[in-house]
């Protein structure tokens, strides 16, 4: 009798729950929780608002502090709010908020998912690069040596300090036989240059130029520009009016360009998403957007948050686009490979 009792007790008392029953029980509890759809309404509203900002960023007003341009400059970073909202939804055990978080996630992937994966190809017959070298650069020689190693056939430098120009000329002379400098911008090329001249971008001094590169595949109009800087101020917002005026002048010069093959290089102090640069960006194709490796952020060099250094082309096919190693500047150099010949 004792043995029978012990056996019966052992079979019943030590029997384990079926695998997964704990998770199933918790799911069942959540399903019975009627508040799961009522909680987290604030989080859900924030998720919907975030999605609407990303969808309708072009409709955000620029009248007050250039809010629209500021948002568009850092638009990809809005995706960081999605995991924060998901965590809040999970903490609140809110199904409503979790479902709402899907909306900004889908919108972000639709806008920027293509940039996460590299689109570069192996083709191309011309390598071009640009770098804002920083007027306060403590080592122009090392900076020049670094960008020369990029293999660029055509190199544009902006924010050239007058006293440092001889250092750049000397350091790049072995790689580039031809060069032209206008004001604070310059072009170095392995191919002959012609008709180099300043471009008036309504600044009062020269921060843009145009030259013709005699490439093996025909003449290319190369523009180099350094648009005015922008500032974020508590009392004025995103101050970019001078930058916007200069962008309009640069856009007009590009529209009047007679050559079919055109390259624009330089620091535009704005991203391709910024509607204030539309007069420029609507005419040109970004090499980073078409064939880039990742987002290609170029500024600030210590922790790049935006791509304000641009390479754009017209009449040519972008094949690859990438950032170059950091120099002593506060910007990263950027480079691209394009197909000029047909």
C-alpha positions as CSV (number, residue, x, y, z in Angstrom):
1,X,0.0,0.0,0.0
2,X,2.8,2.4,0.8
3,X,4.5,1.7,-2.5
4,X,1.3,2.3,-4.4
5,X,0.7,5.6,-2.6
6,X,4.2,6.9,-3.2
7,X,4.1,6.0,-6.9
8,X,0.7,7.7,-7.3
9,X,2.0,10.8,-5.5
10,X,5.2,10.9,-7.6
11,X,3.3,10.7,-10.9
12,X,0.9,13.5,-10.0
13,X,3.1,15.8,-7.9
14,X,6.2,15.9,-10.1
15,X,4.4,16.2,-13.5
16,X,5.8,19.2,-15.4
17,X,3.7,21.6,-17.4
18,X,3.8,21.1,-21.1
19,X,6.6,23.1,-22.9
20,X,5.5,26.6,-23.7
21,X,2.6,26.6,-21.4
22,X,4.0,29.6,-19.4
23,X,4.2,31.7,-22.5
24,X,0.7,30.5,-23.6
25,X,-0.7,31.4,-20.1
26,X,0.8,34.9,-20.4
27,X,-0.6,35.4,-23.9
28,X,-4.0,34.3,-22.6
29,X,-3.8,36.7,-19.8
30,X,-3.0,39.5,-22.2
31,X,-5.9,38.5,-24.4
32,X,-8.2,38.7,-21.4
33,X,-6.8,42.1,-20.5
34,X,-9.4,44.5,-21.9
35,X,-7.2,47.5,-21.1
36,X,-4.6,46.3,-23.6
37,X,-6.3,48.4,-26.3
38,X,-7.1,51.3,-24.1
39,X,-3.7,52.0,-22.6
40,X,-0.8,53.8,-24.3
41,X,-3.0,56.2,-26.3
42,X,-0.4,59.0,-25.9
43,X,2.4,56.8,-27.2
44,X,0.2,55.7,-30.1
45,X,-0.6,59.4,-30.9
46,X,3.1,60.2,-30.8
47,X,3.8,57.4,-33.2
48,X,1.2,58.6,-35.6
49,X,2.5,62.2,-35.3
50,X,6.1,61.0,-36.1
51,X,4.9,59.1,-39.2
52,X,3.0,62.2,-40.4
53,X,6.0,64.4,-40.0
54,X,8.1,62.0,-42.1
55,X,5.4,61.7,-44.7
56,X,4.5,65.4,-45.0
57,X,7.9,66.9,-44.2
58,X,7.8,69.0,-47.4
59,X,4.6,70.7,-46.1
60,X,6.2,71.8,-42.8
61,X,6.3,75.6,-42.8
62,X,9.6,77.4,-43.3
63,X,8.1,80.8,-42.3
64,X,9.1,80.4,-38.6
65,X,12.7,79.6,-38.0
66,X,12.9,77.5,-41.3
67,X,11.4,74.6,-39.3
68,X,10.9,72.6,-42.5
69,X,14.5,72.8,-43.7
70,X,15.8,72.0,-40.2
71,X,13.6,68.9,-40.0
72,X,14.6,67.8,-43.5
73,X,18.3,68.3,-42.7
74,X,18.2,65.6,-40.0
75,X,15.2,63.6,-41.4
76,X,16.8,60.2,-41.3
77,X,17.5,60.5,-37.6
78,X,13.8,60.6,-36.8
79,X,13.9,56.9,-37.1
80,X,15.6,56.7,-33.8
81,X,12.3,57.6,-32.1
82,X,10.7,54.4,-33.4
83,X,12.5,51.9,-31.0
84,X,11.9,54.4,-28.1
85,X,8.2,54.4,-28.8
86,X,8.1,50.6,-29.1
87,X,9.8,50.3,-25.7
88,X,7.2,52.7,-24.2
89,X,4.4,50.6,-25.8
90,X,5.9,47.4,-24.4
91,X,6.3,48.9,-21.0
92,X,2.6,50.1,-21.0
93,X,1.5,46.7,-22.4
94,X,-0.4,48.5,-25.0
95,X,-1.4,46.7,-28.2
96,X,-2.8,50.0,-29.6
97,X,0.6,51.7,-29.3
98,X,2.5,48.7,-30.7
99,X,0.3,48.7,-33.8
100,X,0.7,52.4,-34.1
101,X,4.5,52.1,-34.0
102,X,4.3,50.1,-37.2
103,X,3.3,53.2,-39.1
104,X,6.5,55.3,-38.6
105,X,8.6,52.2,-39.0
106,X,7.1,51.5,-42.4
107,X,7.4,55.1,-43.5
108,X,11.1,55.3,-42.5
109,X,11.9,52.1,-44.3
110,X,10.1,53.4,-47.4
111,X,12.1,56.7,-47.3
112,X,15.5,55.5,-46.3
113,X,15.6,51.7,-46.4
114,X,17.3,51.8,-49.8
115,X,20.2,53.7,-48.3
116,X,21.0,51.1,-45.6
117,X,22.2,48.7,-48.2
118,X,25.0,49.6,-50.6
119,X,24.1,50.2,-54.2
120,X,27.5,50.7,-55.7
121,X,28.5,49.0,-58.9
122,X,31.9,48.1,-60.5
123,X,31.6,50.3,-63.6
124,X,32.7,53.9,-64.1
125,X,35.4,55.7,-66.0
126,X,35.9,58.8,-63.9
127,X,36.5,59.2,-60.1
128,X,35.6,62.6,-58.6
129,X,36.0,63.8,-55.0
130,X,35.4,66.9,-52.9
131,X,36.5,68.0,-49.5
132,X,35.9,71.0,-47.3
133,X,39.4,71.3,-46.0
134,X,38.5,73.8,-43.2
135,X,40.2,77.2,-43.2
136,X,41.6,76.4,-39.7
137,X,43.1,73.1,-40.9
138,X,46.4,72.7,-38.9
139,X,48.0,70.3,-41.4
140,X,47.1,71.2,-45.1
141,X,49.9,68.9,-46.4
142,X,48.6,65.8,-44.7
143,X,45.1,66.6,-45.7
144,X,46.1,67.0,-49.4
145,X,48.1,63.8,-49.3
146,X,45.1,61.9,-47.8
147,X,42.6,63.0,-50.5
148,X,45.1,62.5,-53.3
149,X,45.3,58.8,-52.3
150,X,41.6,58.5,-53.1
151,X,42.5,58.0,-56.7
152,X,40.2,60.8,-57.9
153,X,40.8,62.1,-61.4
154,X,39.1,65.4,-60.5
155,X,39.3,66.8,-57.0
156,X,37.5,69.9,-55.6
157,X,38.6,71.7,-52.4
158,X,36.5,74.3,-50.6
159,X,37.2,76.7,-47.7
160,X,40.7,77.2,-48.9
161,X,42.6,79.7,-46.8
162,X,44.7,82.0,-49.0
163,X,47.9,81.5,-47.1
164,X,47.4,77.7,-47.3
165,X,46.8,77.5,-51.0
166,X,50.6,77.1,-51.8
167,X,50.7,74.1,-49.4
168,X,47.9,72.4,-51.2
169,X,49.4,73.2,-54.6
170,X,52.7,71.8,-53.7
171,X,51.3,68.6,-52.1
172,X,49.0,67.9,-55.0
173,X,51.3,68.8,-57.8
174,X,52.7,65.2,-58.1
175,X,49.2,63.8,-58.7
176,X,47.4,66.5,-60.5
177,X,49.0,68.3,-63.4
178,X,46.3,70.9,-63.8
179,X,44.5,73.1,-61.3
180,X,42.6,76.3,-60.9
181,X,41.7,78.3,-57.8
182,X,39.1,81.0,-57.6
183,X,38.7,82.7,-54.2
184,X,38.3,80.0,-51.5
185,X,37.5,77.1,-53.9
186,X,39.6,75.1,-56.3
187,X,39.8,72.2,-58.8
188,X,42.7,69.8,-59.3
189,X,42.6,67.6,-62.3
190,X,44.6,64.9,-64.1
191,X,43.1,66.3,-67.4
192,X,43.4,69.8,-68.8
193,X,41.2,72.6,-67.6
194,X,39.9,75.5,-69.6
195,X,37.6,78.5,-69.1
196,X,38.0,78.6,-65.3
197,X,36.1,81.5,-63.8
198,X,34.2,82.5,-60.6
199,X,30.5,81.9,-60.3
200,X,28.5,84.7,-58.6
201,X,26.4,83.2,-55.8
202,X,25.5,86.6,-54.3
203,X,27.9,86.5,-51.4
204,X,30.1,89.5,-52.1
205,X,33.3,87.3,-52.4
206,X,34.2,84.2,-54.5
207,X,33.0,80.9,-53.0
208,X,32.0,79.2,-56.3
209,X,33.6,78.5,-59.7
210,X,33.2,76.8,-63.0
211,X,35.8,75.1,-65.2
212,X,35.8,72.7,-68.2
213,X,37.6,69.4,-67.8
214,X,38.9,67.9,-71.0
215,X,38.2,64.3,-70.1
216,X,39.0,61.4,-72.5
217,X,35.3,61.0,-73.0
218,X,34.6,64.6,-73.9
219,X,34.3,68.0,-72.1
220,X,32.7,68.1,-68.6
221,X,31.5,71.3,-66.9
222,X,32.7,71.2,-63.3
223,X,31.1,73.5,-60.8
224,X,32.5,73.9,-57.2
225,X,30.5,75.7,-54.6
226,X,30.6,76.4,-50.9
227,X,27.3,77.9,-50.0
228,X,26.9,80.1,-46.9
229,X,26.8,78.4,-43.5
230,X,23.6,77.9,-41.6
231,X,23.0,78.3,-37.9
232,X,20.5,76.9,-35.3
233,X,19.7,79.7,-32.8
234,X,17.2,79.6,-30.0
235,X,15.9,83.1,-30.8
236,X,15.9,82.7,-34.6
237,X,15.6,79.0,-35.4
238,X,17.4,77.6,-38.5
239,X,18.9,80.7,-40.1
240,X,19.5,79.9,-43.7
241,X,18.3,82.8,-45.8
242,X,21.7,83.7,-47.2
243,X,22.3,80.0,-48.0
244,X,19.0,79.9,-49.8
245,X,19.7,83.0,-51.9
246,X,23.0,81.6,-52.9
247,X,21.4,78.3,-53.8
248,X,19.1,80.1,-56.2
249,X,22.0,81.8,-57.9
250,X,23.8,78.5,-58.3
251,X,20.7,76.9,-59.6
252,X,20.4,79.6,-62.3
253,X,24.1,79.1,-63.3
254,X,23.5,75.4,-63.7
255,X,20.4,75.9,-65.7
256,X,22.3,78.1,-68.1
257,X,25.1,75.6,-68.6
258,X,25.5,74.7,-72.3
259,X,27.4,71.5,-71.9
260,X,25.5,68.2,-71.5
261,X,27.8,66.6,-69.0
262,X,27.9,68.5,-65.7
263,X,29.4,67.9,-62.2
264,X,28.6,69.9,-59.1
265,X,31.0,69.4,-56.2
266,X,31.3,71.1,-52.8
267,X,29.8,72.0,-49.4
268,X,26.2,73.1,-50.0
269,X,25.5,73.3,-46.2
270,X,22.3,71.4,-46.8
271,X,21.1,67.9,-47.6
272,X,19.3,66.5,-50.7
273,X,16.1,66.5,-48.7
274,X,16.2,70.3,-47.9
275,X,13.5,71.9,-50.0
276,X,15.4,75.2,-50.0
277,X,18.1,73.7,-52.3
278,X,15.5,72.5,-54.8
279,X,16.7,74.9,-57.5
280,X,19.9,73.0,-57.4
281,X,18.9,69.5,-56.5
282,X,16.0,69.4,-59.1
283,X,18.5,69.7,-61.9
284,X,21.1,67.3,-60.7
285,X,21.4,63.7,-59.5
286,X,23.1,62.8,-56.3
287,X,25.7,60.1,-56.6
288,X,25.1,59.1,-53.0
289,X,21.4,58.7,-53.5
290,X,21.8,56.8,-56.7
291,X,24.8,54.5,-56.0
292,X,26.0,55.2,-52.4
293,X,27.3,53.1,-49.6
294,X,25.0,53.8,-46.7
295,X,23.9,57.4,-45.8
296,X,27.3,58.9,-46.6
297,X,27.1,61.5,-43.8
298,X,30.0,63.9,-44.0
299,X,29.6,66.4,-41.2
300,X,30.7,66.8,-38.4
301,X,33.7,64.6,-39.0
302,X,33.9,63.5,-35.3
303,X,30.3,62.2,-35.4
304,X,28.8,62.6,-38.9
305,X,25.0,63.4,-38.7
306,X,24.3,64.9,-42.1
307,X,25.5,64.8,-45.7
308,X,26.1,68.4,-46.6
309,X,29.1,67.8,-48.9
310,X,27.6,66.8,-52.2
311,X,28.6,65.2,-55.5
312,X,25.9,65.7,-58.1
313,X,26.0,64.9,-61.8
314,X,23.9,65.5,-65.0
315,X,24.3,63.6,-68.2
316,X,26.4,60.9,-66.5
317,X,25.7,57.7,-64.7
318,X,26.6,57.3,-61.0
319,X,28.2,54.0,-60.3
320,X,29.5,54.3,-56.7
321,X,29.7,56.9,-54.0
322,X,31.4,56.8,-50.6
323,X,33.1,58.8,-47.8
324,X,36.9,58.9,-47.5
325,X,39.0,58.7,-44.3
326,X,38.9,61.5,-41.9
327,X,41.5,64.3,-42.2
328,X,42.3,67.3,-40.0
329,X,39.2,69.0,-41.3
330,X,35.8,69.1,-39.5
331,X,34.2,67.5,-42.7
332,X,34.8,64.1,-44.2
333,X,35.9,64.0,-47.9
334,X,33.4,62.3,-50.2
335,X,34.1,60.6,-53.6
336,X,32.2,59.0,-56.4
337,X,32.8,57.0,-59.6
338,X,30.7,57.8,-62.6
339,X,30.4,56.7,-66.2
340,X,31.0,59.6,-68.6
341,X,31.3,57.8,-71.9
342,X,28.3,56.1,-73.5
